[in-house]
């Protein structure tokens, strides 16, 4: 049986697949990763290019410098890839994988940019789950959800653009 | 909802095609672990803070928006993809990605939500091995990246030409 690890953007215009489990899961706190993701850090995991395939659509590329290409979905904006130009590998954003829980970060990079409160995230007050906090809204969102499901699909109509 | 007494903030996307200014932030800096926020941001959670419509100015460019459901619009830069905001239809504010602000370290978090999507590894982030600063861990690349950096600086600029993206 051949295993694969798939993922893609929120709207489903772009889907990708690894034929080998990506390795080296990490987070990068550097300011360029923060800005590219609009978040506290970039969570990345990668593999050599021969194990990576775009199975639907095209990845748009922003060259954040002459060395690095950052891929994203032109239709919904989800950050998808990080790669050195001319390099042998590609990393994907862990949150864009269908099963991000399979890739716990094993180390952290760019610590000069780490935001002072990030290590305390686990200790913040927890609100209830999405369903428990506001069941009516959660249900309404579920009924009109335009997010691609967390598995490969033979066909997928784009909505919400 | 009240506004925080933290002053004014600017921010924008990585390439600088989109810039915004907030006269005040809502009293709701938080992270959301729900699978829709994870997927929209390609991340382990979305980190968000609201800006009231009355306090928000788009100072350069206009974001694109993906309607992740009937009720929610998610804004991003069409040139570089940076996720910029979460907007609930009819809401009194737009929630911006904290990392998109020029000074994210000035925005302390108050709570976390969408706990059904939280990954166990996040509880141990402080214990994950550190491989050093960017300069120390990859000195040659860091120097070359600095010399050709296409990221908009962390302050407002009177003029800026974004590096075009490609497919």
Interface residues (C-beta under 8 A of the other chain):
Chain A: X9 X10 X11 X26 X27 X30 X31 X32 X34 X35 X36 X37 X38 X39 X40 X41 X42 X43 X58 X59 X60 X61 X62 X63 X64 X65 X66 X67 X68 X70 X71 X72 X73 X74 X75 X76 X77 X78 X79 X80 X84 X92 X93 X94 X95 X96 X100 X101 X104 X105 X106 X107 X108 X109 X110 X111 X112 X113 X115 X116 X117 X118 X119 X120 X121 X122 X124 X125 X126 X127 X128 X129 X130 X131 X133 X137 X140 X141 X142 X143 X144 X145 X146 X147 X148 X150 X159 X160 X161
Chain B: X13 X14 X15 X31 X34 X35 X36 X38 X39 X40 X41 X42 X43 X44 X45 X46 X47 X64 X66 X67 X68 X69 X70 X71 X72 X74 X75 X76 X77 X78 X79 X80 X81 X82 X83 X84 X96 X97 X98 X99 X100 X104 X105 X108 X109 X110 X111 X112 X113 X114 X115 X116 X117 X119 X120 X121 X122 X123 X124 X125 X126 X128 X129 X130 X131 X132 X133 X134 X135 X137 X141 X144 X145 X146 X147 X148 X149 X150 X151 X152 X154 X163 X165 X166 X167
